[in-house]
Amino acid sequence: MKKIEKSEKEQTKINPFLIGMIFLIIFAIPFSYIQFWNDNINIHQEINETDYKLVEPNEFICNFTLSVHPSSTPRDVVIFYTNIITNRLFLAIQSLRSTGAKCRIVLLVSSDFQPTQKFIKMCELLKVEIVGNCDETKGRNFVPHMLRYEYELEWLKKHSNEISRVFHSDSLDVFFQGDPFTESIPSDSLVFVIEPHCIKMCGWNLAWIEECYGKQIQHQMENHFIICSGSMGGNVNYYIKLLELMLSQKEWETCYSPSKDQPIVNYLVWNGFVDEIGIKYKLTGCENGLFTAQWCIINSKPVINNNSLVTTEYGSIPSFVHQYNRFPEIDRNYHQMCGIEYQQ
C-alpha cells in the first residue's frame, strides 16, 4: 500500500500538547517557588559542601570590605524569623552572604508572609532555606519575638545532626560586616551578648522584669548587665537545651508578649538556672565581634572608618552589628553598600 504523506500544512501544524508543555514550563515553575511558603519545605532539601562554595557575584552581593576572612561551614547556621518583608530584611540576608560565609541561612516565616519575585530570586541566588507556616497555633496572640524560639527548636531538633553551631539573630535591624562564625561564636559553649549597662539604667528592661517576675526579683536583678536576646548562639546542643529551658518556664505563658523573651533569658542566666542544667556559656561585650549599636556607641556618635564600616571605640571592626537602624548615618551607608534605596 502506498504510504500517504502528510500535506505541508499538516506537517507544520503545532502539536497542542507541545504548546501545553511549553506553557507549563514557562509559567508553572515560577509559581512553584511561591507554593513552598505554604508547604513548610526548604528550598535546599539536601545540603553538602559544594552547595555552599562562595556565592557567585550577583545583584544581591553588597559592596564592602570584609572585617574578617570567612571561616564558617555548612555545619553552621544563622536562623532568622519574620512575617514581613522590609528593605532591612534584604540587608540582613544580603550582608551575611556577601561576607563569603558558607553557613546555612534559615528563614522561618509565617503563612501570611508575602514574598515578592525579587525576594524569591534573592533567596535562590544566596542559598536561603525558607521554612513556612511558622504560625501561632495555640490560641495566643501572635508574638514573633516569642514564637520564633518554638520554631527554632523544632527545626534544630530535626537537623541537629547536620549542625555544630547556631546563631540566633533578629532579622530587621542587623547587618553583617564579616562572617559571624569566628571565635566569637564558640563550638563548645554558648555566647550571650552583654549590653554594657545595668538593668536598672534601662526603663524598658526594668519594666519587663517587673511585669514577668515581680518587684522583688526586679530589685535582685537590677544591678546585672543587660543580656540582649536578639543575638546569641554557639554549640547547637547547648542552644537546644536553652530553648527547652526557656519554653518550660511558666512565664513563657504568663508573660507571653512582645520583647518578653529578653527578661526570661536574663532571669535564667543571672539566677543560675542555665548553669544548673549544665549549659556552658560565655559573656561578650562590644569588642568581640558582636556589637549592639544602641549601647556600644558612646554618646550617640558612631565611629565609622574609611570603608564606611562601623568600628568599636578601640578600632576593631565587629562582624555583626545590631540595632544599626537607630543611627541614620550607619543605616544609610549599609543601604548604599547593598544597592538598596534608603527610606528613613
Residue pairs with C-beta under 8 A, 6 or more apart in sequence:
30 117
33 120
33 124
34 115
34 120
36 42
36 43
36 130
36 132
37 109
37 111
37 113
37 115
37 130
37 132
38 111
38 132
38 133
39 132
39 133
40 131
40 132
40 133
41 131
41 132
42 106
42 129
42 130
42 131
43 123
43 124
43 127
43 128
43 129
43 130
44 51
44 127
44 129
47 74
47 104
47 162
48 74
49 73
49 74
51 74
51 127
52 73
52 74
52 102
52 103
52 104
52 127
53 102
54 70
54 100
54 102
55 61
55 97
55 125
55 126
55 127
58 125
58 126
59 125
59 339
60 90
60 94
60 97
60 98
60 121
60 122
60 125
60 126
60 338
61 94
61 97
61 98
62 94
62 95
62 98
62 337
62 338
62 339
63 337
63 338
63 339
64 95
64 98
64 177
64 307
64 308
64 309
64 337
65 307
65 309
66 99
66 100
66 177
66 178
66 179
67 177
67 178
67 309
67 317
67 318
67 319
68 99
68 178
68 179
68 182
68 289
68 317
68 319
69 100
69 179
70 99
70 100
70 101
70 102
70 178
70 179
71 179
71 181
71 182
72 101
72 102
72 103
72 179
72 180
72 181
73 102
73 103
73 164
73 181
74 102
74 103
74 104
74 162
75 162
75 163
75 164
75 165
76 101
76 102
76 103
76 104
76 163
76 164
76 165
76 166
76 167
76 181
76 185
77 103
77 104
77 105
77 106
77 159
77 163
77 165
77 166
77 167
78 96
78 101
78 103
78 104
78 105
78 106
78 166
78 167
78 169
78 180
79 106
79 108
79 148
79 152
79 155
79 156
79 166
79 167
79 168
79 169
80 89
80 92
80 93
80 105
80 106
80 107
80 108
80 169
80 170
80 171
81 107
81 108
81 109
81 134
81 144
81 147
81 148
81 151
81 152
81 171
82 89
82 107
82 108
82 109
82 113
82 144
82 171
82 172
83 109
83 110
83 112
83 113
83 142
83 144
84 113
84 172
85 113
85 114
85 115
85 116
85 119
86 172
87 335
87 340
87 341
87 342
87 343
88 172
88 173
88 325
89 171
89 172
90 119
90 122
90 338
90 340
91 175
91 334
91 335
91 338
91 340
92 169
92 171
92 172
92 174
92 175
92 176
93 105
93 107
93 122
93 123
93 126
93 128
94 122
94 126
94 338
94 340
95 175
95 176
95 177
95 334
95 337
95 338
96 103
96 105
96 176
96 180
97 105
97 126
97 127
97 128
98 176
98 338
99 176
99 177
99 178
99 179
99 319
100 179
101 176
101 179
101 180
101 181
103 167
103 179
103 180
103 181
104 127
104 129
104 163
105 126
105 127
105 128
105 129
106 128
106 129
106 130
106 131
106 155
107 123
107 128
107 129
107 130
107 131
107 171
108 131
108 134
108 148
108 151
108 152
108 155
109 130
109 131
109 132
109 134
110 132
110 133
110 134
110 135
110 142
110 144
111 132
111 133
111 134
111 135
113 132
115 123
122 128
123 130
131 151
131 155
134 147
134 148
134 151
135 142
136 142
136 143
136 147
140 256
141 256
141 257
143 256
143 257
143 258
143 260
145 258
145 259
145 260
145 261
146 252
146 256
146 257
146 258
146 260
146 261
149 243
149 246
149 247
149 261
150 247
152 168
152 243
153 240
153 243
153 244
153 247
156 163
156 166
156 236
156 239
156 240
156 243
157 240
160 236
160 237
160 240
163 236
164 187
164 235
164 236
165 181
165 185
165 186
165 187
165 233
165 234
165 235
165 236
166 233
166 234
166 236
166 239
167 180
167 181
167 185
167 231
167 232
167 233
168 231
168 232
168 233
168 239
169 230
169 231
169 320
169 322
170 230
170 231
170 322
172 325
173 230
173 322
173 323
173 324
173 325
174 230
174 231
174 320
174 321
174 322
174 324
175 320
175 321
175 324
175 334
176 319
176 320
176 321
177 309
177 310
177 317
177 318
177 319
177 320
177 321
178 289
178 317
178 318
178 319
178 320
179 319
180 289
180 290
180 319
180 320
182 289
182 319
183 289
184 191
184 284
184 288
184 289
184 290
184 319
184 320
185 191
185 233
185 234
186 234
186 235
186 282
187 234
187 235
188 234
188 235
188 280
189 234
189 235
189 238
189 279
189 280
189 281
189 282
190 232
190 233
190 234
190 235
190 238
190 239
190 242
190 279
190 280
190 281
190 282
191 232
191 233
191 234
191 281
191 282
191 283
191 284
191 290
192 227
192 228
192 232
192 265
192 269
192 281
192 282
192 283
192 284
193 227
193 228
193 231
193 232
193 284
193 285
193 290
193 292
193 322
194 225
194 226
194 227
194 228
194 283
194 284
194 285
195 225
195 226
195 227
195 228
195 292
195 294
195 295
195 296
196 225
196 285
196 286
196 295
196 296
197 225
197 226
197 295
198 222
198 223
198 224
198 225
198 226
199 205
199 206
199 209
199 221
199 222
199 223
199 224
199 225
199 226
199 266
200 206
200 222
200 223
202 226
204 259
205 226
205 262
205 263
205 266
206 218
206 222
208 259
208 260
208 262
208 263
209 217
209 218
209 221
209 222
209 263
209 266
209 267
210 217
210 218
211 255
211 260
211 263
212 251
212 254
212 255
212 260
212 263
212 264
212 267
213 251
213 263
213 267
217 267
221 266
221 267
221 270
221 271
224 266
224 270
225 283
226 262
226 266
226 295
227 262
227 265
227 266
227 269
227 270
227 283
228 262
228 292
228 322
229 261
229 262
229 264
229 265
230 292
230 322
230 323
231 290
231 292
231 320
231 322
232 239
232 265
233 239
234 281
234 282
235 280
238 279
238 280
238 281
241 277
241 278
241 279
242 268
242 274
242 279
245 268
245 273
245 274
245 277
245 279
246 252
246 261
246 264
246 265
246 268
249 264
249 268
251 260
251 263
251 264
251 267
252 264
255 263
255 264
267 273
268 274
269 281
274 281
284 290
285 296
286 292
286 295
286 296
286 312
286 313
286 318
287 312
287 314
287 316
289 316
289 318
289 319
289 320
290 318
290 319
290 320
290 322
291 310
291 312
291 318
291 320
291 321
291 322
292 322
292 323
293 302
293 310
293 321
293 322
293 323
293 324
293 326
293 327
293 330
294 322
294 323
294 326
296 312
297 303
297 327
298 313
300 327
302 310
302 327
302 329
302 330
303 310
303 311
303 312
303 313
303 315
304 310
304 311
304 329
304 330
304 333
305 311
305 317
308 333
308 336
308 337
309 317
310 317
310 318
310 321
310 324
310 330
311 317
311 318
312 318
321 330
324 330
324 331
324 334
325 331
328 344
331 342
331 344
332 342
335 341
335 342
336 342
